[in-house]
Amino acid sequence: MKIAVCIKQVPDSWAEKKMVGGLLDRANVDAVLNDLDEYAVEEALRIAEAHGGNEEGGANTVTVISMGPERATEAVRKALSMGANDAILISDAVLVGADAVVTAEVLANVIFKGEYDLVICGTESTDARMSVVPAMISEKLGCAQLTFASKVTVDPSAKNVSITRVTEAGVDEVHGEFPCVISVVEKINEPRYPSFKGIMAAKKKTIDIRDFASTGAEFTKSWSAVIDAAPRPPRATGVVVTDDGSAGQKLVDFLSEKKLI
C-alpha cells in the first residue's frame, strides 16, 4: 500500500497569537506539528505495520505531505522521526494566506500524481479549526471520504477500508474502496514518541520540496479572506452585589439586562 498523510505546521497552542494584515503572524511564534495530525501519522504507521511493515523493502510506504513555508520542514521531520518513509513539502510565496479551498486543491493534485491508496488526515488544524480539508480533498480526487474515524480496518487484498465513527445518534460503520480519504479523531490511538534512532534516521530521509507550479493546481487566489480583526477586549470588572435583603432582585435585574432570562 501507498499511504499519504497530510500534516500541517501550526503555531504552538500556548503561544499568544496576533493578526497582521489579515493573516495570522506565524513568524514570531513557536511552531509545532499540528497535534491532531500526529494521530493520523500514528494510524498510518500502524496500518503499515499490520500489513507487512514500511521498513526499507517492506510492503508499504508512508509519505508525509504538507504545505507551508520552508520552516515547516521542522514539523515534517518530526513525522519522519515517528517512522514515515519520506515527505513532500509544497512551499511557495504565492501560497501565503491560502484558504482551505486552495490548500485542498494543491494537496489533492500532489496526492493524485502520487497514486496513493490511502490518504489519512487529522480532523482539523488547531490554528483554523475548520475540519473541512479532508472532505475537500476527497471531492477533488473523486474518491470516498471516511471521516471522523475512531477505528480503521484495512483489507489490502480486497482494497477496501472500514471505519467506526461515533456520532450523537450512535455508532456508524462506514466502508469504502481504495483510493479513499480518511480523517481520524484523537481517541483512535496514542501517538508514539520518536526514538533516538528514529530522530537520527529522519535526518537522512528525503523531503521533496516543490513549488506551486509543479503541483499543476489551477488557482492560488483564496475564496475567503479576513477583512478585519481586533484583539479581544480585556475582561470587564465584575459586579459585586452586597446582600442587604435585595440581592435576589438585583440578580434578576442583572440577568434580565443581559437578556439571559
C-alpha positions in Angstrom: 0.0 0.0 0.0 1.0 3.6 -0.6 -0.2 5.7 2.2 -0.1 9.5 2.3 -0.6 11.5 5.5 -1.5 15.2 5.3 0.1 17.3 8.1 0.4 21.0 8.9 2.8 23.1 10.9 0.8 25.4 13.3 1.6 28.0 16.0 2.0 26.4 19.4 -1.4 26.2 21.1 0.1 28.0 24.1 1.6 30.9 22.1 0.0 34.3 22.1 -1.4 34.8 18.6 -1.7 38.0 16.6 -3.2 39.0 13.3 -1.0 41.1 10.9 -2.5 42.3 7.6 -5.4 39.9 7.8 -3.1 36.9 8.4 -2.0 35.1 11.5 1.5 36.1 12.5 3.4 32.8 12.2 6.9 34.1 12.0 7.1 35.4 15.6 5.7 32.4 17.5 6.9 28.9 18.2 5.7 26.4 15.6 4.9 22.7 16.0 3.4 19.8 14.2 -0.4 20.0 14.5 -1.3 17.9 17.5 -4.3 16.3 15.7 -2.1 15.3 12.7 0.1 13.1 15.0 -2.8 10.7 15.3 -3.0 10.5 11.5 0.7 9.7 11.3 0.4 7.1 14.0 -2.6 5.4 12.4 -0.8 5.3 9.0 2.2 3.6 10.7 0.0 1.1 12.5 -1.8 0.2 9.3 1.5 -0.3 7.5 3.0 -2.4 10.4 -0.1 -4.6 10.5 0.3 -5.5 6.8 3.9 -6.1 6.2 5.6 -3.0 7.6 7.0 0.1 6.0 10.7 -0.5 6.6 13.0 -0.3 3.7 11.9 -3.0 1.3 8.6 -3.5 3.2 5.2 -3.9 1.6 4.1 -0.4 2.3 5.3 3.2 2.3 4.1 6.1 4.4 4.6 9.6 2.8 4.0 12.8 4.7 2.6 15.7 2.6 2.5 19.3 3.8 2.0 22.8 2.5 3.7 25.8 4.1 6.9 27.8 4.4 10.3 26.1 4.4 10.2 26.3 8.1 7.6 23.6 8.0 10.4 21.1 7.5 10.7 21.1 11.3 7.2 19.6 11.6 7.8 17.3 8.7 11.0 16.0 10.4 9.0 15.0 13.5 6.6 12.9 11.4 9.6 11.3 9.7 11.2 10.6 13.1 8.0 8.8 14.1 8.6 6.4 11.2 7.3 7.8 8.0 9.4 6.9 4.9 9.6 10.3 3.1 7.9 13.6 2.7 6.7 16.2 0.2 6.5 19.9 1.2 4.8 22.4 -1.1 6.4 25.7 -0.4 5.9 28.8 -2.5 5.4 32.5 -1.7 2.2 32.6 -3.9 0.5 30.3 -1.4 0.9 32.6 1.6 -2.5 33.1 3.2 -4.1 30.3 1.2 -7.5 29.3 2.4 -9.0 25.8 2.8 -10.1 25.7 -0.9 -6.7 26.4 -2.3 -5.0 24.2 0.3 -7.2 21.2 -0.7 -6.6 21.9 -4.4 -2.9 21.9 -4.0 -2.8 18.8 -1.8 -5.2 16.9 -4.0 -3.1 17.5 -7.1 0.0 16.2 -5.3 -1.9 13.2 -4.0 -3.3 12.4 -7.4 0.1 12.3 -9.0 1.4 10.1 -6.2 -1.3 7.5 -6.8 -1.8 6.7 -3.1 -4.2 4.0 -1.9 -5.0 5.7 1.4 -4.9 9.4 2.4 -5.0 9.9 6.2 -5.6 13.3 7.8 -6.3 14.7 11.3 -9.8 16.0 11.9 -8.6 19.7 11.8 -5.7 22.1 12.4 -5.5 23.8 15.7 -5.0 27.2 14.1 -8.0 27.3 11.8 -10.4 24.7 13.4 -12.4 24.3 10.1 -12.3 20.5 9.7 -13.2 20.7 6.0 -9.9 20.0 4.2 -10.2 16.1 4.2 -13.7 16.3 2.7 -12.5 18.8 0.1 -9.5 16.7 -0.9 -11.8 13.6 -1.4 -14.2 15.7 -3.5 -11.4 16.9 -5.7 -10.0 13.4 -6.1 -13.4 11.9 -6.7 -12.9 9.2 -4.2 -14.6 8.1 -1.0 -14.3 10.0 2.3 -14.4 8.2 5.6 -14.3 11.0 8.2 -14.0 11.2 12.0 -12.8 7.6 12.3 -12.3 6.2 15.8 -11.2 2.9 14.4 -9.9 1.9 11.0 -9.7 -1.6 9.5 -7.9 -2.2 6.2 -8.0 -5.2 3.9 -5.3 -4.6 1.3 -6.1 -7.7 -0.7 -9.7 -6.6 -1.3 -8.6 -3.0 -1.5 -11.3 -1.8 1.0 -11.4 0.1 4.2 -13.9 0.1 7.1 -14.2 2.7 9.8 -16.1 3.2 13.0 -17.5 6.7 13.6 -19.1 7.7 16.9 -21.9 10.2 16.5 -24.6 11.8 18.7 -27.0 9.2 17.4 -24.8 6.2 18.0 -22.0 4.3 16.2 -21.7 4.2 12.4 -19.9 1.7 10.3 -18.7 3.2 7.1 -17.0 1.3 4.2 -15.0 2.5 1.2 -12.7 1.2 -1.5 -9.2 2.3 -2.5 -8.3 5.0 -3.1 -10.0 6.9 -0.2 -9.5 9.7 2.2 -9.8 9.1 6.0 -9.8 11.6 8.8 -9.2 10.3 12.3 -10.2 11.6 15.8 -7.8 11.9 18.7 -9.3 8.9 20.5 -8.2 6.5 17.8 -4.7 5.8 19.2 -1.8 7.2 21.3 0.9 8.7 19.0 4.4 7.2 19.6 7.3 9.3 20.8 10.1 9.5 18.3 13.0 7.3 19.4 16.6 8.5 19.3 17.1 6.0 16.4 14.1 7.5 14.7 15.3 11.1 15.1 18.7 10.3 13.7 17.2 8.3 10.8 14.8 11.2 10.0 17.8 13.5 9.2 18.7 11.2 6.3 15.2 10.8 4.9 14.1 12.7 1.8 12.0 15.9 1.9 10.9 16.7 -1.6 10.4 20.5 -1.6 8.2 21.6 -4.5 6.9 24.9 -5.8 3.3 25.7 -6.7 3.8 25.3 -10.5 5.0 21.7 -10.1 1.7 20.7 -8.5 -0.4 21.6 -11.5 -3.1 23.3 -9.4 -5.2 25.8 -11.3 -5.5 28.7 -8.9 -3.9 30.4 -5.9 -6.4 33.1 -5.2 -8.3 32.3 -2.0 -12.0 32.3 -2.0 -12.1 33.8 1.5 -10.1 36.4 3.4 -10.0 38.1 6.8 -11.1 41.7 6.2 -10.6 42.9 9.7 -9.6 41.6 13.2 -9.3 43.2 16.6 -7.9 41.8 19.9 -10.3 40.5 22.4 -11.2 43.4 24.8 -9.9 43.0 28.3 -12.3 41.3 30.8 -14.5 43.9 32.4 -14.6 44.3 36.2 -17.3 42.1 37.7 -20.3 43.4 39.5 -20.3 43.0 43.3 -23.7 42.7 45.0 -23.9 43.2 48.7 -26.8 41.2 50.2 -28.8 43.8 52.1 -32.1 42.0 51.6 -32.5 42.9 47.9 -29.7 40.8 46.4 -32.1 38.4 44.8 -33.9 41.2 42.9 -30.6 42.8 41.9 -29.5 39.4 40.4 -32.8 39.1 38.5 -32.4 42.6 37.2 -28.8 41.9 36.1 -29.7 38.7 34.2 -32.7 40.5 32.6 -30.5 43.3 31.4 -28.1 40.8 29.8 -31.1 39.1 28.3 -30.2 35.8 29.9 -33.8 35.4 31.3 
